[in-house]
Amino acid sequence: MMRFVLSLLAAVMLAPIAATAQDSEPLHIEITDGVIEPMPFAIAGFIPESSEAADMASQITQVISSDLTGTGLFREIPKSAYIQNVSSFDTPVKYSDWQAINAQALVVGSVGMQGGKVVVKFRLFDVFSGQQMGDGQQLAASPASWRRLAHKVSDVIYSRITGEGPYFDSRVVFVSESGPKDNRQKRLAVMDYDGANVTYLTDASTIVLAPRFSRDGTKVLFTTFETGFPRIKMLDVATASARLLPEVPGTMTFAPRFSPDGTKIVYSMEQNGNTDLWMMNISSGQTQRLTTSPAIETSPSFSPDGSRIVFESDRSGTQQLYIMPAGGGDATRISFGDGRYSTPVWSPRGDMIAFTKQNQGRFHIGVMRTDGSEERLLTSSFLDEGPTWSPNGRVIMFTRESPGAQGSASLYSVDISGRNLKKVSTPGAASDPAWSPLLP
């Protein structure tokens, strides 16, 4: 179901256009916590190399523009302002024409059809230094995967200008919701990071919660109530087939996450009124108890290297965040601000932890260093919860629920600087997002 046929010819490099100036500072956006003036850029259209590629070229151009402007770091200059008419991929760049309209970056590309595949070529130019930024690239994919081609082009442009890792060519699994607030129907769905290409993975016959991708993006863990009690299920994204994981009779299991190597899961198990963290080997089903506190321990998340686990616990009397070795042992509290902390998740970079905070009747998405320092709240609303990191650790997606009987859940994203808060497009109400790794 979810197989994306993508043949990347990334090894085919295009000769760089000769530079006309070498003494300017290279084009770069330094992302800080302050207000950033978006960089003006121009896309001189992805030129169709044949009539059959015309519509595809227009669509690819639109997706690239949306990817870049959607970061809040770039501002596209209207085509009506263009002076130079770029009629082919090999048209020499008249830098003075682009400097005159204050374009700092210029993208030139083409789209063709070859052997039943869409072939995209592109180059990126630093207008004011008068030189090409890196080599051009050529990518190819099946027509059905044209959006992935566009996202990959955007990723290269974004990374070359910002120095940050890519994240556009990724997916998000989430809980799609329908029906009244007191009788919600829920099913798992997966989509492109920007809300396109929604595919449903389960039906609405039972409640499903908290899906989580494996690091390779091929599997999803989630909590299901199909037996009447919470159980952990593992789903293959390509086939949508799923199986219940082993359980101890008379217990409830929930809040699972994969280990970075994909061989184990960490999860919560309620037994005899007590909730602790456990580890399970996926292939053997062998389990290991990680905590023995009389408190409620839940929402575990591995560090990227798999050596530590952050989790929430009320062992101090209120919900707080703790870190312990992945094999269990003494836990260290890292949250000390006012309010309650929950749903921690480790950044893929390993340097920060995102969390939900409840304080004085408001909910917030925040981030802190792994030692608890430099806590920053990024959002505030009636109900914000459940953060998930983009593959490059630059953006956080979360659930925001509106109040009242007619209130519903939506997905939002925000940069870790607190900038660029925006709603993510979904077909209807949505909650519990989990970002995939970058697609291969």
C-alpha positions in Angstrom: 0.0 0.0 0.0 2.6 2.5 1.1 5.4 1.6 -1.3 6.9 4.6 -2.9 8.8 3.8 -6.1 11.5 6.3 -6.1 14.6 5.9 -8.2 17.1 8.7 -7.3 19.8 9.5 -9.8 21.6 11.6 -7.3 25.0 10.5 -8.6 24.3 12.3 -11.9 25.8 15.7 -11.2 25.5 18.7 -13.5 28.4 20.9 -14.3 28.3 24.1 -12.1 27.8 27.4 -13.9 30.9 29.5 -13.9 31.1 32.0 -11.1 31.3 35.7 -11.9 32.3 36.8 -8.4 34.2 35.1 -5.6 34.7 37.7 -2.9 31.2 37.9 -1.3 30.3 36.0 1.8 28.4 32.7 0.9 24.6 32.9 1.1 23.5 31.7 4.5 20.5 32.0 6.9 21.6 32.0 10.6 18.6 30.6 12.5 18.4 32.3 16.0 15.8 32.7 18.6 15.1 36.3 17.4 12.8 37.5 14.7 14.2 36.5 11.3 13.5 38.5 8.2 12.6 35.9 5.5 15.2 35.7 2.7 13.8 36.8 -0.7 14.2 34.1 -3.3 13.0 33.4 -6.9 12.1 30.2 -8.6 12.5 30.8 -12.3 9.9 28.1 -13.0 10.8 24.5 -13.5 10.9 24.5 -17.3 8.9 21.6 -19.0 11.1 19.8 -21.5 8.0 18.4 -23.3 4.3 19.1 -23.4 3.5 16.1 -21.3 5.7 17.4 -18.5 4.0 20.9 -18.4 1.5 20.2 -15.6 4.0 18.2 -13.6 6.5 21.1 -13.8 4.0 23.6 -12.5 3.0 21.3 -9.6 6.6 20.6 -8.6 7.3 24.4 -8.7 4.4 25.0 -6.4 5.4 22.3 -3.9 9.0 23.6 -3.7 7.7 27.2 -3.1 5.3 26.0 -0.4 8.0 23.9 1.3 10.5 26.9 1.5 8.0 29.6 2.4 6.3 27.4 4.9 9.5 27.5 7.1 9.1 31.2 7.6 12.7 31.6 6.6 12.1 32.4 2.9 9.9 34.8 0.9 9.2 34.1 -2.7 9.4 37.1 -5.1 6.3 37.3 -7.3 7.0 36.2 -10.9 5.4 39.5 -12.1 8.6 41.2 -10.8 11.0 39.1 -12.8 13.1 40.8 -15.4 15.0 37.9 -17.0 12.9 35.3 -18.8 14.5 32.0 -18.2 13.4 29.9 -21.2 15.5 26.8 -20.7 17.5 25.1 -18.0 20.8 26.2 -19.7 19.9 29.9 -20.0 22.8 31.9 -18.6 21.9 33.7 -15.4 21.8 37.5 -15.7 22.7 38.2 -12.0 22.1 41.9 -12.4 18.5 41.3 -13.3 17.9 39.2 -10.2 19.9 41.6 -8.0 17.6 44.4 -9.2 14.6 42.8 -7.7 16.5 41.9 -4.5 16.5 38.1 -5.0 19.2 36.6 -2.8 18.7 33.1 -4.0 17.6 31.8 -7.4 16.4 28.3 -8.3 16.5 27.2 -12.0 15.1 23.8 -12.9 13.5 21.6 -15.6 11.1 18.6 -15.6 11.1 16.0 -18.3 9.8 12.5 -19.0 12.2 9.7 -19.7 11.6 5.9 -19.7 8.3 6.3 -17.9 9.9 8.4 -15.1 9.7 12.0 -14.2 13.2 13.5 -14.4 14.0 16.7 -12.4 17.1 18.8 -12.8 17.9 21.9 -10.8 20.6 24.4 -9.8 20.8 26.9 -6.9 22.5 30.3 -7.3 23.7 32.9 -4.8 22.6 36.0 -6.7 24.7 38.6 -4.9 28.0 36.7 -5.0 27.2 35.7 -8.6 27.9 32.0 -8.3 26.3 28.7 -8.1 25.8 27.1 -4.7 27.1 23.5 -5.0 26.6 21.2 -8.0 23.3 20.8 -9.8 21.4 17.6 -9.3 19.2 15.3 -11.3 16.6 13.1 -9.7 14.1 10.7 -11.2 11.0 8.9 -9.9 7.7 7.3 -11.0 5.0 9.9 -11.9 3.1 8.8 -8.7 6.0 10.0 -6.6 6.4 13.5 -8.1 5.8 15.1 -4.8 8.7 13.3 -3.2 10.9 14.7 -6.0 9.7 18.2 -5.1 10.4 17.7 -1.4 13.9 16.3 -2.2 14.7 19.4 -4.2 13.4 21.6 -1.4 15.5 19.7 1.1 18.7 20.4 -0.9 17.9 24.1 -1.2 17.0 24.4 2.5 20.1 22.6 3.7 22.5 24.4 1.5 21.3 27.8 2.6 20.6 27.2 6.3 23.2 24.5 7.1 20.4 22.5 8.8 19.5 18.9 8.0 16.6 18.2 5.6 13.1 17.3 6.7 10.6 17.9 3.9 10.8 14.4 2.4 9.2 12.8 5.5 5.8 11.4 6.6 3.6 11.8 9.7 1.5 9.1 11.2 -1.5 10.4 13.3 -4.9 9.6 14.7 -7.7 10.8 12.3 -10.8 11.7 14.2 -14.5 12.0 13.2 -17.8 12.3 14.9 -19.0 14.3 18.0 -16.6 15.0 20.8 -18.3 12.6 23.2 -18.2 9.7 20.7 -15.1 10.2 18.6 -14.3 7.6 15.9 -10.5 7.2 15.6 -8.3 5.5 13.1 -4.6 5.6 12.2 -3.6 7.5 9.1 -0.3 8.5 7.5 0.5 11.5 5.3 3.3 13.6 3.9 4.7 16.1 6.4 2.6 18.9 4.7 -0.7 17.0 4.9 -0.8 15.6 1.4 -1.3 12.0 0.3 -3.3 10.8 3.3 -3.7 7.0 3.6 -5.7 5.3 6.3 -4.0 2.3 8.0 -6.8 1.1 10.3 -10.6 1.3 10.4 -12.6 3.1 13.0 -13.9 -0.1 14.7 -11.9 0.5 17.9 -10.0 3.3 19.7 -6.4 3.8 18.7 -3.9 6.1 20.4 -0.3 7.3 20.3 1.2 5.9 17.1 5.1 5.9 16.9 7.4 5.2 14.0 10.3 2.9 14.0 13.6 4.7 13.1 13.6 3.2 9.6 10.0 4.3 9.1 8.7 0.9 8.1 6.7 0.0 11.2 4.4 1.8 13.7 3.6 1.0 17.3 0.3 2.1 18.8 -2.1 1.5 21.6 -5.4 -0.3 20.7 -8.5 -1.0 22.7 -9.8 -3.8 20.5 -9.7 -6.3 23.4 -11.5 -3.8 25.7 -8.3 -2.9 27.4 -5.2 -1.0 26.2 -2.8 -3.3 24.3 0.2 -2.6 22.1 0.1 -3.4 18.5 2.7 -3.2 15.8 1.8 -2.3 12.2 3.7 -2.7 8.9 3.3 0.6 7.1 3.8 -1.0 3.6 1.0 -3.6 4.0 -1.1 -2.1 6.9 -1.0 -5.6 8.5 -0.7 -5.5 12.3 -0.3 -7.9 15.2 -0.7 -7.6 19.0 2.5 -7.9 21.0 2.7 -10.4 23.8 1.2 -9.4 27.2 1.0 -10.7 30.7 -2.7 -11.7 31.4 -4.6 -9.3 33.6 -2.4 -6.3 32.7 -2.7 -3.2 30.5 0.1 -2.1 28.2 0.4 1.3 26.5 2.7 4.3 25.5 5.2 2.2 23.5 8.3 3.5 21.6 10.9 1.7 19.5 14.5 1.6 20.5 16.8 3.3 18.0 18.0 0.0 16.6 14.4 -1.2 16.2 15.0 -4.5 18.1 13.2 -3.5 21.4 10.3 -1.4 22.6 9.9 0.5 25.9 6.4 0.8 27.2 4.2 1.2 30.3 2.5 -1.8 31.9 -0.2 -1.5 34.6 -0.3 -4.5 36.9 -2.2 -4.7 40.2 -2.9 -1.0 40.2 0.8 0.0 39.6 2.2 1.4 36.4 5.9 0.8 35.6 8.2 0.9 32.6 9.2 -2.3 30.8 11.4 -3.3 27.9 10.5 -6.0 25.4 12.7 -7.7 22.8 10.5 -7.7 19.7 11.7 -11.0 18.2 11.7 -13.1 21.4 9.0 -11.4 23.4 11.3 -11.4 26.4 10.6 -8.6 28.9 12.6 -6.6 31.5 11.2 -4.4 34.2 12.9 -1.0 34.3 11.2 0.8 37.2 9.8 -0.4 40.5 8.3 2.8 41.9 4.8 2.8 43.4 4.2 5.9 41.2 2.8 6.1 37.7 5.7 5.9 35.2 4.9 6.4 31.5 5.7 8.2 28.2 9.2 6.8 27.8 11.4 8.0 25.0 14.9 6.8 24.0 17.9 9.0 23.5 19.1 8.8 19.9 22.1 6.6 20.9 19.8 4.3 22.8 21.7 4.7 26.1 19.1 6.6 28.1 15.4 6.9 28.5 13.4 10.1 29.5 10.0 9.5 31.0 7.3 11.1 33.1 6.6 10.1 36.7 4.6 11.4 39.6 7.0 9.9 42.2 7.6 13.4 43.6 3.9 14.1 44.0 3.3 15.7 40.6 4.1 14.8 37.0 7.8 15.5 36.4 10.4 14.4 33.9 13.2 11.9 34.7 16.1 10.3 32.9 17.5 6.9 33.6 19.9 4.4 31.9 18.2 2.4 29.2 18.7 -0.8 31.2 17.0 0.7 34.2 18.6 2.0 37.4 18.6 5.3 39.3 16.6 8.1 37.6 17.5 11.8 37.7 14.8 14.4 37.8 15.3 17.1 35.2 12.1 19.3 35.4 11.9 21.8 38.3 9.7 24.6 37.0 6.1 25.4 38.1 3.4 23.1 36.9 3.2 19.5 35.6 5.4 18.0 32.9 4.5 15.1 30.6 5.0 13.4 27.2 8.7 14.0 26.9 10.4 13.1 23.6 14.1 13.2 22.9 15.3 15.3 19.9 16.9 13.3 17.0 19.9 15.6 17.5 20.2 14.4 21.1 20.6 17.8 22.6 17.0 18.7 23.7 13.9 17.2 25.1 10.4 18.4 24.1 7.5 18.1 26.5 4.0 19.1 27.4 3.5 21.5 30.4 0.4 22.3 32.3 0.4 25.4 34.5 -2.2 27.8 35.7 -4.9 26.3 33.5 -2.9 26.5 30.3 -1.1 23.9 28.3 2.2 24.5 26.6 4.7 22.8 24.3 8.2 23.4 25.5 11.8 22.3 25.1 14.8 22.0 27.5 18.3 20.7 27.5 18.8 17.1 28.6 20.0 18.3 32.0 16.8 20.3 32.5 18.4 23.7 31.8 17.3 26.4 29.3 13.6 25.5 29.5 11.6 27.5 26.9 7.8 27.4 26.3 7.0 27.6 22.6 3.2 27.6 22.7 0.3 28.3 25.0 -3.4 27.4 24.6 -6.4 25.7 26.1 -4.8 22.3 25.3 -1.5 21.7 23.5 0.1 18.2 24.0 2.1 15.4 22.5 5.1 16.9 20.7 7.0 15.1 18.0 10.3 16.1 16.3 11.0 16.6 12.6 13.9 14.5 11.3 16.3 17.4 11.6 15.3 18.4 15.1 14.3 21.9 14.0 10.5 21.7 14.0 8.0 20.3 16.5 4.5 19.1 15.6 1.8 18.6 18.3 -1.9 18.3 19.0 -4.0 21.4 19.8 -7.6 20.9 21.0 -10.2 23.7 21.0 -12.5 24.1 24.0 -16.3 23.5 24.2 -18.7 20.8 23.2 -17.9 21.5 19.5 -14.2 21.6 20.1 -11.9 19.4 18.0 -8.3 18.4 17.8 -5.9 19.7 15.1 -2.2 19.3 14.3 0.1 22.3 14.6 3.8 22.8 14.1 6.3 25.4 15.5 10.0 26.0 15.1 12.1 25.3 18.2 12.8 29.1 18.4 9.1 29.6 19.0 8.6 31.1 15.6 6.3 30.1 12.7 3.4 28.5 14.6 1.0 27.2 12.0 -1.8 24.6 11.5 -1.1 21.5 9.6 -3.6 20.6 6.9 -5.6 17.3 7.6 -8.9 16.1 6.1 -10.6 16.5 9.5 -9.9 16.4 13.2 -6.5 14.9 14.0 -4.3 14.2 17.0 -1.3 12.2 18.3 1.2 13.0 15.4 4.5 11.1 15.1 7.1 12.3 12.6 8.9 9.7 10.5 12.6 9.7 9.8 13.7 11.2 6.5 12.6 8.8 3.7 15.2 6.9 1.8 
